[in-house]
Structures are given as C-alpha cells and as structure tokens.
Amino acid sequence: MLAFRRILAFSSRIHSYLLALYLFFAMLFVMFLYYPVSEDLVSFVTTAEMLLGWTIILEGGWLILASIYQFFYSRVMCLQPILMSALRIAVYFVISMVLDMINMMILGGFSFGGGA
C-alpha cells in the first residue's frame, strides 16, 4: 500500500505541474490581448488551454477516486490528495472564469446600466 501512496503523491505533484502549465498559457492568452500575434498562435494557445483544463479536471477526479479506493483497501484515509485536488480544480475554474470575463470585456466592451 505504500507504493500506492507514493503513486498518489507523484500524481498530485503532476497535477500541480499541470496547473502551473495552465497558468503559463493563461498568461500568454492575456498577453495576446495586448500585443498583436497571428491567429494561428492564439488558436494553438486556446486549444492547449482547453486540453490542459480537461486534463486537470480528469487528473483531479482520478486522484480523488484513487484516494477513496485507497481508504477502502487499507482503512487509512489520505485527505491531502483529496483536498489539494479539489483546491487545484477550484483554482482552475476561477482562472478560466477570469480569463473569460477579460476576453468578453475586451471583445464586447463595458457599459454601466441596463441602457436602452
């Protein structure tokens, strides 16, 4: 069972690195809003963000399910992978919502009131 806990710890570290890579692509996307770049590069970055986002969600789900499986197998509950995975997924959702709001504001503008 120690080997399984080591796999959980390593997978949790990989999950952190995936989130760091997503942050890098998010910063690239924000920089692209200020500096002119080719449409192919913007398309690549948005596709990479989408793939990384799904990978972060699926890896977090695997970590949570593996931690629960490990509890039923050895009767020892490792809460750190569960809590950290939930936190990383929440950070991913917050970053993606902020990026979407920035993109909507840049493309659609910003106005006060409900105006007719």
DRENPARO-424176 format. One record per atom (N, C-alpha, C): residue number from 0; residue in one letter; atom name; x, y, z. Coordinates in steps of 0.001 Angstrom, whole numbers, plus 500000, padded with zeros to 6 digits. Each point is the difference from the previous one (the first is absolute). Layout:
! residues N
NUM; a; CA; X; Y; Z
...
***
This chain:
! residues 116
0; m; N; 500819; 498806; 500000
0; m; CA; 499181; 501194; 500000
0; m; C; 500861; 501255; 500000
1; l; N; 501225; 499880; 500491
1; l; CA; 500909; 501135; 499982
1; l; C; 500291; 500428; 498565
2; a; N; 500106; 499035; 499103
2; a; CA; 500239; 500325; 498593
2; a; C; 498818; 500782; 499427
3; f; N; 498793; 499641; 500393
3; f; CA; 498822; 500721; 499501
3; f; C; 499982; 501435; 500529
4; r; N; 500417; 500195; 501251
4; r; CA; 500070; 501366; 500544
4; r; C; 501061; 500819; 499280
5; r; N; 501090; 499351; 499627
5; r; CA; 501026; 500706; 499232
5; r; C; 499482; 500397; 498625
6; i; N; 499215; 499120; 499395
6; i; CA; 499390; 500341; 498707
6; i; C; 499045; 501176; 500161
7; l; N; 499224; 500005; 501083
7; l; CA; 499112; 501141; 500268
7; l; C; 500786; 501287; 500179
8; a; N; 501096; 499939; 500739
8; a; CA; 500810; 501194; 500222
8; a; C; 500619; 500498; 498694
9; f; N; 500485; 499085; 499184
9; f; CA; 500584; 500385; 498715
9; f; C; 498928; 500576; 499073
10; s; N; 498842; 499395; 499974
10; s; CA; 498910; 500496; 499161
10; s; C; 499538; 501370; 500471
11; s; N; 500016; 500222; 501300
11; s; CA; 499640; 501305; 500528
11; s; C; 501007; 501062; 499559
12; r; N; 501265; 499629; 499965
12; r; CA; 501029; 500924; 499525
12; r; C; 499809; 500304; 498518
13; i; N; 499683; 498987; 499220
13; i; CA; 499730; 500203; 498571
13; i; C; 498796; 500931; 499822
14; h; N; 498997; 499834; 500841
14; h; CA; 498812; 500860; 499945
14; h; C; 500398; 501453; 500249
15; s; N; 500915; 500230; 500937
15; s; CA; 500487; 501364; 500259
15; s; C; 500732; 500557; 498791
16; y; N; 500817; 499175; 499355
16; y; CA; 500728; 500452; 498816
16; y; C; 499052; 500310; 498842
17; l; N; 498930; 499233; 499872
17; l; CA; 499008; 500288; 498959
17; l; C; 499340; 501351; 500244
18; l; N; 499708; 500299; 501264
18; l; CA; 499409; 501300; 500321
18; l; C; 500989; 501127; 499714
19; a; N; 501280; 499791; 500295
19; a; CA; 501013; 501011; 499691
19; a; C; 500106; 500218; 498489
20; l; N; 499931; 498929; 499227
20; l; CA; 500024; 500129; 498542
20; l; C; 498767; 500737; 499498
21; y; N; 498848; 499736; 500614
21; y; CA; 498788; 500724; 499634
21; y; C; 500148; 501490; 500315
22; l; N; 500606; 500330; 501128
22; l; CA; 500240; 501404; 500341
22; l; C; 500898; 500673; 498964
23; f; N; 501006; 499276; 499514
23; f; CA; 500865; 500541; 498958
23; f; C; 499203; 500320; 498738
24; f; N; 499169; 499064; 499558
24; f; CA; 499195; 500250; 498806
24; f; C; 498967; 501101; 500246
25; a; N; 499502; 500112; 501216
25; a; CA; 499061; 501076; 500324
25; a; C; 500702; 501355; 499902
26; m; N; 501227; 500078; 500495
26; m; CA; 500747; 501253; 499878
26; m; C; 500290; 500330; 498544
27; l; N; 500309; 498970; 499200
27; l; CA; 500191; 500235; 498567
27; l; C; 498733; 500560; 499369
28; f; N; 498854; 499442; 500365
28; f; CA; 498731; 500472; 499446
28; f; C; 499761; 501465; 500365
29; v; N; 500281; 500373; 501240
29; v; CA; 499820; 501392; 500420
29; v; C; 500967; 500906; 499241
30; m; N; 501233; 499543; 499781
30; m; CA; 500961; 500803; 499246
30; m; C; 499558; 500167; 498550
31; f; N; 499334; 498985; 499449
31; f; CA; 499533; 500088; 498621
31; f; C; 498908; 501057; 499844
32; l; N; 499304; 500338; 501080
32; l; CA; 498985; 501043; 499916
32; l; C; 500628; 501378; 499843
33; y; N; 501255; 500147; 500406
33; y; CA; 500667; 501293; 499921
33; y; C; 500930; 500139; 498805
34; y; N; 500589; 498904; 499572
34; y; CA; 500959; 500033; 498908
34; y; C; 499461; 499240; 498803
35; p; N; 500205; 500532; 498801
35; p; CA; 499491; 499300; 498807
35; p; C; 500821; 498749; 499694
36; v; N; 499303; 498896; 499832
36; v; CA; 500628; 498726; 499630
36; v; C; 499144; 499357; 498920
37; s; N; 500536; 498953; 499397
37; s; CA; 499248; 499333; 498934
37; s; C; 498824; 499225; 500596
38; e; N; 498991; 499838; 499183
38; e; CA; 498794; 499278; 500423
38; e; C; 500291; 498530; 500271
39; d; N; 500990; 499437; 499294
39; d; CA; 500371; 498598; 500233
39; d; C; 500556; 499798; 501408
40; l; N; 500786; 500946; 500478
40; l; CA; 500562; 499891; 501345
40; l; C; 498915; 500122; 501065
41; v; N; 499066; 500907; 499791
41; v; CA; 498883; 500138; 500943
41; v; C; 499166; 498728; 500009
42; s; N; 499767; 499419; 498833
42; s; CA; 499240; 498756; 499907
42; s; C; 500726; 498864; 500716
43; f; N; 501327; 499931; 499836
43; f; CA; 500764; 498963; 500682
43; f; C; 499925; 500155; 501512
44; v; N; 500135; 501222; 500490
44; v; CA; 499984; 500231; 501446
44; v; C; 498625; 499684; 500581
45; t; N; 498924; 500383; 499324
45; t; CA; 498668; 499691; 500518
45; t; C; 499726; 498492; 499968
46; t; N; 500480; 499305; 498974
46; t; CA; 499853; 498542; 499950
46; t; C; 500809; 499342; 501113
47; a; N; 501220; 500489; 500232
47; a; CA; 500826; 499453; 501083
47; a; C; 499355; 500259; 501356
48; e; N; 499403; 501177; 500178
48; e; CA; 499300; 500282; 501258
48; e; C; 498827; 499056; 500204
49; m; N; 499263; 499734; 498937
49; m; CA; 498861; 499104; 500107
49; m; C; 500447; 498578; 500349
50; l; N; 501038; 499503; 499327
50; l; CA; 500498; 498660; 500283
50; l; C; 500572; 499907; 501414
51; l; N; 500733; 501015; 500414
51; l; CA; 500542; 500002; 501360
51; l; C; 498883; 500065; 501032
52; g; N; 498957; 500760; 499710
52; g; CA; 498877; 500095; 500926
52; g; C; 499331; 498659; 500215
53; w; N; 499737; 499289; 498911
53; w; CA; 499390; 498676; 500137
53; w; C; 500943; 499027; 500697
54; t; N; 501292; 500118; 499713
54; t; CA; 500969; 499131; 500657
54; t; C; 500052; 500277; 501496
55; i; N; 499937; 501273; 500388
55; i; CA; 500002; 500361; 501418
55; i; C; 498761; 499429; 500692
56; i; N; 498857; 500127; 499370
56; i; CA; 498768; 499481; 500597
56; i; C; 500049; 498473; 500123
57; l; N; 500412; 499312; 498936
57; l; CA; 500047; 498543; 500027
57; l; C; 501062; 499473; 500960
58; e; N; 501159; 500646; 500038
58; e; CA; 501041; 499584; 500939
58; e; C; 499549; 500212; 501441
59; g; N; 499329; 501120; 500259
59; g; CA; 499471; 500240; 501344
59; g; C; 498946; 498985; 500382
60; g; N; 499140; 499652; 499071
60; g; CA; 499003; 498977; 500264
60; g; C; 500637; 498647; 500279
61; w; N; 501052; 499672; 499228
61; w; CA; 500702; 498741; 500243
61; w; C; 500631; 499995; 501384
62; l; N; 500608; 501117; 500392
62; l; CA; 500631; 500069; 501319
62; l; C; 498974; 499832; 501118
63; i; N; 498854; 500631; 499846
63; i; CA; 498964; 499881; 501029
63; i; C; 499476; 498571; 500078
64; l; N; 499711; 499398; 498840
64; l; CA; 499513; 498613; 499992
64; l; C; 501064; 499017; 500496
65; a; N; 501257; 500231; 499657
65; a; CA; 501065; 499114; 500465
65; a; C; 500186; 500120; 501510
66; s; N; 499838; 501190; 500546
66; s; CA; 500101; 500169; 501450
66; s; C; 498860; 499281; 500717
67; i; N; 498821; 500067; 499424
67; i; CA; 498862; 499287; 500595
67; i; C; 500210; 498493; 499890
68; y; N; 500499; 499536; 498862
68; y; CA; 500300; 498567; 499836
68; y; C; 501045; 499551; 501018
69; q; N; 501014; 500835; 500192
69; q; CA; 501054; 499676; 500959
69; q; C; 499436; 499899; 501410
70; f; N; 498990; 500816; 500327
70; f; CA; 499367; 499916; 501313
70; f; C; 499288; 498659; 500176
71; f; N; 499267; 499552; 498996
71; f; CA; 499288; 498732; 500115
71; f; C; 500950; 498809; 500010
72; y; N; 501165; 500164; 499388
72; y; CA; 500961; 498903; 499941
72; y; C; 500805; 499873; 501292
73; s; N; 500434; 501136; 500588
73; s; CA; 500885; 499923; 501164
73; s; C; 499427; 500635; 501264
74; r; N; 498822; 500576; 499935
74; r; CA; 499352; 500661; 501146
74; r; C; 500803; 501187; 500533
75; v; N; 500811; 500598; 499134
75; v; CA; 500728; 501219; 500342
75; v; C; 499601; 501050; 498978
76; m; N; 499425; 501093; 500477
76; m; CA; 499518; 501043; 499090
76; m; C; 501068; 501079; 499854
77; c; N; 500437; 500208; 498772
77; c; CA; 500939; 501082; 499692
77; c; C; 499187; 501187; 499516
78; l; N; 499840; 500986; 500857
78; l; CA; 499183; 501167; 499648
78; l; C; 500750; 501019; 499159
79; q; N; 501323; 500019; 500109
79; q; CA; 500750; 501019; 499279
79; q; C; 499793; 499920; 498486
80; p; N; 500091; 498826; 499350
80; p; CA; 499747; 499984; 498551
80; p; C; 498581; 500438; 499638
81; i; N; 499033; 499661; 500842
81; i; CA; 498612; 500385; 499710
81; i; C; 499837; 501512; 500104
82; l; N; 500478; 500573; 501085
82; l; CA; 499846; 501439; 500209
82; l; C; 500806; 500816; 498988
83; m; N; 501230; 499573; 499736
83; m; CA; 500830; 500742; 499052
83; m; C; 499462; 499884; 498572
84; s; N; 499459; 498845; 499651
84; s; CA; 499419; 499851; 498660
84; s; C; 498770; 500891; 499854
85; a; N; 499159; 500025; 501021
85; a; CA; 498822; 500871; 499949
85; a; C; 500418; 501466; 499925
86; l; N; 501049; 500366; 500730
86; l; CA; 500489; 501387; 499958
86; l; C; 500565; 500340; 498626
87; r; N; 500761; 499091; 499406
87; r; CA; 500562; 500262; 498667
87; r; C; 498902; 500117; 498948
88; i; N; 498983; 499161; 500089
88; i; CA; 498890; 500094; 499046
88; i; C; 499256; 501313; 500192
89; a; N; 499815; 500429; 501240
89; a; CA; 499344; 501286; 500265
89; a; C; 500837; 501152; 499454
90; v; N; 501325; 499941; 500166
90; v; CA; 500875; 501044; 499456
90; v; C; 499900; 500023; 498478
91; y; N; 499963; 498823; 499388
91; y; CA; 499840; 499941; 498545
91; y; C; 498705; 500684; 499564
92; f; N; 498890; 499714; 500685
92; f; CA; 498722; 500609; 499619
92; f; C; 500017; 501509; 500208
93; v; N; 500615; 500475; 501064
93; v; CA; 500080; 501445; 500238
93; v; C; 500823; 500674; 498910
94; i; N; 501141; 499414; 499656
94; i; CA; 500845; 500584; 498957
94; i; C; 499277; 500004; 498662
95; s; N; 499321; 498911; 499670
95; s; CA; 499302; 499951; 498711
95; s; C; 498841; 500995; 499950
96; m; N; 499314; 500202; 501130
96; m; CA; 498928; 501001; 500011
96; m; C; 500557; 501410; 499880
97; v; N; 501106; 500287; 500655
97; v; CA; 500625; 501319; 499896
97; v; C; 500462; 500247; 498565
98; l; N; 500614; 499002; 499375
98; l; CA; 500417; 500151; 498603
98; l; C; 498809; 500248; 499085
99; d; N; 498906; 499291; 500250
99; d; CA; 498806; 500189; 499182
99; d; C; 499424; 501398; 500197
100; m; N; 499988; 500495; 501234
100; m; CA; 499489; 501362; 500244
100; m; C; 500893; 501047; 499340
101; i; N; 501314; 499814; 500077
101; i; CA; 500918; 500939; 499343
101; i; C; 499787; 499976; 498498
102; n; N; 499861; 498813; 499431
102; n; CA; 499792; 499873; 498560
102; n; C; 498682; 500645; 499577
103; m; N; 498935; 499774; 500782
103; m; CA; 498713; 500613; 499660
103; m; C; 500072; 501516; 500096
104; m; N; 500718; 500513; 501000
104; m; CA; 500103; 501441; 500159
104; m; C; 500826; 500615; 498870
105; i; N; 501069; 499333; 499582
105; i; CA; 500827; 500518; 498909
105; i; C; 499233; 499970; 498688
106; l; N; 499300; 498907; 499724
106; l; CA; 499301; 499863; 498730
106; l; C; 498671; 500746; 499956
107; g; N; 499269; 500030; 501120
107; g; CA; 498675; 500582; 499980
107; g; C; 499883; 501365; 500643
108; g; N; 501010; 500419; 500717
108; g; CA; 499949; 501296; 500657
108; g; C; 499337; 499897; 501369
109; f; N; 499908; 501129; 500635
109; f; CA; 499469; 500067; 501364
109; f; C; 499088; 501209; 500074
110; s; N; 498807; 499824; 500586
110; s; CA; 499089; 501136; 500122
110; s; C; 499306; 499942; 501351
111; f; N; 499643; 501168; 500498
111; f; CA; 499251; 500091; 501242
111; f; C; 498529; 500084; 499684
112; g; N; 499184; 499417; 500870
112; g; CA; 498534; 500108; 499826
112; g; C; 499469; 498945; 499059
113; g; N; 498684; 499966; 499915
113; g; CA; 499351; 499021; 499161
113; g; C; 499633; 500553; 498651
114; g; N; 500259; 501167; 499793
114; g; CA; 499780; 500927; 498911
114; g; C; 499247; 499585; 498765
115; a; N; 499030; 500759; 499694
115; a; CA; 499265; 499829; 498769
115; a; C; 500412; 501033; 498995
***
